[in-house]
Amino acid sequence: MPSSAKEKIIVAVDAPDAGAALELARPLLGEGCLFKIGLQLFTAEGPSIVEKFRALGARVFLDLKFHDIPNTAREAMHSATRLGVEMATIHLAGGPRMVSDAVAAAQGTPTLVLGVTVLTSMDAASLQAVGVESEPEAQVLRLAGMGLENGLRGVVASPLEIAPLRAKFGNSLKIVTPGVRLGGSDHGDQKRVMTPADAIRAGADFLVIGRPITGAASPLEALRSIASEMEAAMA
């Protein structure tokens, strides 16, 4: 578990190629944060981008959201663990068997499998459009419970679901929270958001923060400022 605020920060490296990604990451190395490598960067560079980050001593969160038949998800998770990533994601909508197989693939490795519940870009209307009549909170709790029953030990959920998850599941699940925005900033495509301090007070274990850090004039100063805000909330 992270012992400092900086160790709770996951910087979303949404860069188009390795050069841009590494340029963004280098000033932040040694701060203790994780770096999230997602679909854009991984599709552009492949597994080598994870290897390049790891060679620099970076902690990596591989956010590819595996969602497929159980065998495919299991083998994909095997591949992720061989890259030495600290965290990797699956979509909980893949169902119980897919979850249990992916979790089994990571057993005995340092990789924490995280189940994505409901994307932070979705609201009740978005869920209804894909046939889910539940409100986001109810759907998050339902999927998290299914994941826990099948061996999962961590979830990805918006800030608005942190407190309900803690109330229902206690500390049984690590909670990784995207949708973190600074007070007064543009929410972009995020619909369920919260400030870093509020997310920490609500009980998040890790915060995924992208544009407030990567889009800042000085990403290092932005990270340290956010960490200070989080430290005050943790005190």
C-alpha positions, -999 to 999 in steps of 0.1 A, spaced: 0 0 0 12 35 -7 26 54 23 27 89 9 4 110 -13 28 109 -42 27 71 -42 -11 73 -45 -9 93 -77 -11 76 -111 -1 99 -139 -20 92 -171 5 93 -199 -18 98 -228 9 105 -254 10 96 -291 44 79 -291 73 68 -270 93 100 -274 65 122 -261 57 98 -233 92 96 -220 97 133 -223 66 138 -201 76 111 -176 113 119 -170 108 150 -148 85 129 -126 107 100 -121 118 96 -85 86 112 -72 71 78 -63 41 80 -86 29 54 -110 25 60 -147 -6 48 -166 0 34 -200 -33 31 -218 -47 22 -252 -34 51 -272 3 47 -262 3 9 -261 -13 6 -295 13 30 -309 44 14 -293 35 -21 -281 50 -38 -251 83 -21 -257 69 11 -241 63 -7 -209 99 -20 -210 112 15 -216 94 29 -186 105 -1 -164 141 4 -175 139 40 -161 127 25 -128 91 37 -133 61 20 -117 36 11 -144 -2 7 -144 -12 -10 -177 -47 2 -185 -59 -19 -214 -92 -30 -199 -92 -66 -212 -128 -77 -221 -130 -109 -240 -137 -146 -236 -121 -160 -205 -93 -178 -222 -82 -147 -241 -84 -125 -210 -64 -150 -190 -36 -152 -216 -36 -114 -220 -32 -110 -182 -3 -136 -183 14 -113 -209 8 -83 -187 23 -99 -157 54 -109 -177 60 -72 -184 63 -65 -147 35 -40 -144 22 -32 -109 -15 -30 -120 -35 -41 -150 -72 -37 -158 -101 -59 -170 -137 -49 -177 -160 -64 -150 -187 -66 -177 -169 -96 -190 -185 -117 -163 -176 -140 -134 -156 -166 -154 -135 -140 -172 -128 -123 -139 -117 -154 -121 -95 -165 -150 -78 -131 -152 -72 -130 -115 -58 -166 -115 -34 -155 -143 -19 -129 -120 -16 -151 -89 20 -154 -76 30 -122 -94 33 -85 -81 5 -75 -105 -28 -63 -90 -58 -70 -113 -82 -41 -112 -118 -45 -124 -132 -15 -143 -168 -9 -131 -185 20 -150 -164 44 -170 -163 79 -156 -175 92 -190 -208 74 -185 -240 86 -167 -274 70 -162 -284 79 -198 -253 63 -212 -260 31 -192 -296 30 -205 -283 33 -240 -265 0 -237 -293 -17 -219 -284 -11 -182 -314 3 -164 -295 8 -131 -281 41 -119 -243 42 -121 -238 37 -83 -260 6 -82 -242 -8 -113 -207 -1 -98 -217 -19 -65 -232 -49 -84 -201 -53 -105 -177 -48 -76 -195 -74 -56 -193 -99 -85 -156 -92 -88 -149 -97 -51 -168 -130 -52 -144 -142 -80 -112 -133 -64 -108 -96 -74 -90 -73 -49 -92 -40 -66 -116 -19 -87 -116 12 -108 -146 35 -100 -155 72 -102 -150 94 -72 -188 94 -66 -188 57 -59 -159 56 -34 -179 61 -3 -207 36 -13 -180 10 -21 -163 16 13 -197 14 30 -205 -19 14 -171 -37 11 -149 -20 37 -113 -24 29 -117 -56 9 -111 -38 -23 -84 -13 -33 -101 16 -51 -84 33 -80 -102 65 -90 -101 84 -123 -122 114 -129 -101 136 -106 -101 173 -115 -89 204 -98 -114 228 -84 -127 251 -112 -110 231 -140 -125 218 -172 -141 183 -167 -134 173 -204 -152 141 -212 -155 131 -175 -191 132 -160 -185 119 -124 -157 139 -109 -142 151 -76 -111 171 -64 -80 151 -53 -86 161 -16 -122 151 -17 -114 118 -33 -88 110 -7 -112 119 21 -138 96 6 -114 67 8 -97 63 -25 -64 43 -25 -50 57 -58 -60 86 -80 -55 86 -117 -47 122 -128 -40 132 -164 -44 167 -178 -41 186 -145 -5 173 -144 4 165 -180 -12 197 -193 4 220 -167 33 244 -175 54 224 -151 41 188 -146 65 184 -117 52 214 -98 16 204 -105 22 169 -92 38 182 -60 10 207 -55 -16 181 -59 3 158 -35 4 185 -9 -33 189 -12 -37 152 -7 -14 151 22 -35 177 40 -66 156 33 -48 125 47 -38 142 79 
